[in-house]
Amino acid sequence: MRFMDTATYAAGSDLDTLDSLDAPRSTAEQHLNADLLPLLAEADLLDSPATWGSVPTPAGPFRLEPVRPGRDLELLTGWMNDPDVAAYWELAGPATVTADHLRSQLDGDSSSIPCLGILDGTPMSYWEIYRADLDPLSRHYPARPHDTGIHLLIGDGTNRGRGLGTALLRAVTDLVLGNRPRCTRVIAEPDIRNTPSVSAFLNSGFRWHAEIDLPEKRAALMIRERALRNLL
């Protein structure tokens, strides 16, 4: 699986737009999109993940960078077609499948932000940071205002199975709690069959809350409380 080089992500062309997903637009509209994504289109529902900065991990500095489909679609499509990823995400297929999944967030109300996880300068994971209290998930547990949910996948199989997921979950939870002062809990709902994922959440400070039936899976509802942030 091919990764873009570090320089591509460090530079971040100002002309990155949604052109691979949308019909052709005027130059002015393209510049407007480039200015709005990833910084302004996130609004205030998630306190702008693009501005959260980085946190140290044992494997190097880690940060979240909101997805730009014109730049990232090929990379994400490759990850979604990895059999280990496809088994749970169910997004294998041509780029249009991944594009439609991204569009549902990018064209929505900004309550879910798709992000690349950049570890030591290299994009190696995909994250969705979302308002769990505004999501259909909130019908399955006693949600609190500003509960923040996370979905993740590690894109390259060489990064799986060696404890990296635990370190990254700690890092992202620290980013959420450090930058969303109104959020008191981080929520996750991995597929109950995905034992490595459930274990990574438990090892990173989440507590098992319940098993819940969601439309697409039976899930382990996992919660990490802000109050226990410095104890776990």
Secondary structure, 3 states (H helix, E strand, C coil): CCCCCHHHHHHCCCCCCCCCCCCCCCHHHHHHHHHHCCCCCCCCCCCCHHHCCEECCCCCCEEEEECCHHHHHHHHHHHHCCHHHHHHHCCCCCHHHHHHHHHHHHCCCCCEEEEEEEECCEEEEEEEEEEHHHCHHHHHCCCCCCCEEEEEEECCHHHCCCCHHHHHHHHHHHHHHHHCCCCCEEEECCECCCHHHHHHHHHCCCEEEEEEEECCEEEEEEEEEHHHCCCC
